[in-house]
């Protein structure tokens, strides 16, 4: 299911702004070097990963692409190697861009993310973003709406991870941000776990099953 670009053009800056507000919370800076709820990843590294979503959008929206275009965001997650590889080991997390960026501290993240959010907003508002967006580290491209949906999913999911890690309420996202992410997660969960597992988990607490989309 491909997403229309215009709806996501408007909702992505809202999602990224909410993520930036979370990243800027003093609890994140105060606990920067402590472990997050994600294995092997510090709170600072997780905050940098969350802030990176706006950076990716600002970098890639104007970039021309000759990579093959996938049909939908669903295909992106079905094909991405990290989905099937499971939890990264400690060495690969330690060597990641997230932990490297975390060594630069909270202030650098705040500045980098705010600048990227502003740039992304300008690109989307002025119609300067491409209809097709490359994802070079995967070797394929997505239509702009699908690409922005993958970034919104990252924001919604990792905002919850970061909020839980530092002991603050998870941000509430407006329907235009949350609903397409919810629908994508449901589709991915059904593909991975089956309809019965999803129905049982949502309607029958006595036989709830694991329905993680990843």
Buried (B, 14 or more C-beta within 10 A) or exposed (E): EBBEBEBBBBBBBBBBBBBBEBBBBEBBBEBBEEBBBBEBBBBBBBBBBBBBBBBBBBBBBEEEBEBEBBEBBBBBBBEBEEBEEEEBEEEEBBEBEBBEBBEEEBEBBBEBBBEBBBBBBBBBEEEEBBEBBBBEEBEBBBBBBBBBBBBBBBBBBBBBBBBBBBEBEEBEBEEBBBEBBBEBBBBBBBEBBEEEBBBBBEEEEEEEBEBEBE
